[in-house]
Amino acid sequence: MVQISPTVRMASTALTRTGHVHSFRATTARFTARKSLLSSPRLSPSIRHADARRFSDKPPLNSIPGQFESSKADKAGRNQTTNANPSSHPSDREPGTTSPPPPKLEVEDKPRSTTLFTALLVAGGALTVYGIYEIWRNMTIWPKELRSDLRQGLLEDLRGNREISAQYLYRAWKEAKDMPIDKFGYHPYLKLSGIAIALAGVLEADGKAENAYHIYQEALQVLQVEGSDSPTARIRSGLSPQERMRAVAIAYKLGELAHALGKPKEEEEKWLVYSVESVLKDVMGSSEADFEPKEGAAQLKEMMETLRTPRWAVKHDIAAPFEALGAFYSREGKISYAMPLYLQAISILMPPPPQSTTAEDQCRAAQLMGNISELILRTKNDPESLVQAEAWANKGLEIASRVRKGSFTTHPVCEVAYACMLFNLGMIREMSGDQTKARELFTQSLDQSRIIGLHEGIENAEKAIHELGRETSTPTISSA
């Protein structure tokens, strides 16, 4: 197991001494026998299982090594890929780089979001004139040496030719790593890592998640101190708050992808611990204003839009690493590690007044309160523990209900949190011997789960009602 640094241990110890959490040793067999609805859901990467369009005159994707060589190997072979069109010059290919295709993940197909490029795929994949114009216009923010490959890579991605797109973007990435950083102008490390994120996103969308995993590691490496062979080296000094947060986001993404790829648990833990430590050492203490660019704001916006940078790499979300690492330790049964991480995430998502928070963040905090309730009952089943667990679950339900009633917009995370809190409270009422109230809460959770299509919620609620003593009939679905 990856060793937790003193920084994380100190934070965890301080949080556990707040008086809100008690440690228990025994395990509640009855509670853990039934799968809790409110185990923190992991956000799986949106990896589309698709085949790139192939033409008879296009070479195989052999300009992208299967395991991606180190930066030193990249430098040695960089001069072999100087032509602008990788698909029409066999001499551009690096010898010996062909490798078997990586395994494809069977993950739900989700379209990549875009803000600027609303291009329509018409007549075999042609882009609208407007979409092409925007790509050409925004290329001026990049060094001249990269513009051709970036432009072609982005156009091919929009056309759905991901294999060809990856060839162009990979060559741009190799070129960019060897360029002096000052050639990138404003936000240099955001631009540099952004190219890698764009390439990795194309590889993920093409089912090449293992290759994407290696590119994300290279992207993180350019944000770390030079001269270190450790994949979890400290973030380099002198980076802007946005660039430091980019390193945190990439480490978080690596942990998520390690889980999706079925890598050893130590691998997933390594990245999640690193993301939490980086928040504590390099990000905490920065105000929201620090994350607003003081110079080159328009250029930064253009860069994000041009590369279609995913939300996880842009959003200033310092609570996510704590949530993810807490969920990891919860799955591993390390309750004493998970509890303070959840508490820290709640304090970030719902800071004390006069600071404000969004509806979605409040509902994320509500879900974590349900997680804490569940963890308490996994450690010990006695009257005191039931009281503590019920208090956390009630608070989570109160927050989710208040946000749902007070918002004109439907927030999916709030709808899920509401169903989860009802279920967890039903569990607690059942354990307390109040079967009438438990049945009422389970039925409400079942109704809500059916309304929002939460299949896991439906399954758990139906099973809970059945185990109370009789088979449930189809309840009337109440209006949300």
Secondary structure, DSSP 8 states (H G I E B T S, - for coil): -----HHHHHHHHHHHTTSS-----S--HHHHHS--TTS----------------TTS--S-SS-SS---HHHHHHHGGG--SS-TTS-GGGS-TT------------------SS-----BTTTB--HHHHHHHHHHGGGS-HHHHHHHHHHHHHHHHT-HHHHHHHHHHHHHHHHTS-GGGG-SSHHHHHHHHHHHHHHHHHHTT-HHHHHHHHHHHHHTTB-TT---TT--B-TT--HHHHHHHHHHHHHHHHHHHHTT--HHHHHHHHHHHHHHIIIIITT--GGGGS-SS-HHHHHHHHHHHT--GGGTS--SSHHHHHHHHHHHHTT-HHHHHHHHHHHHHHHS--TT----HHHHHHHHHHHHHHHHHHHHH--SHHHHHHHHHHHHHHHHHHHHHHHH-SS--HHHHHHHHHHHHHHHHHHHHTT-HHHHHHHHHHHHHHHHHHT-HHHHHHHHHHHHHTTS----------
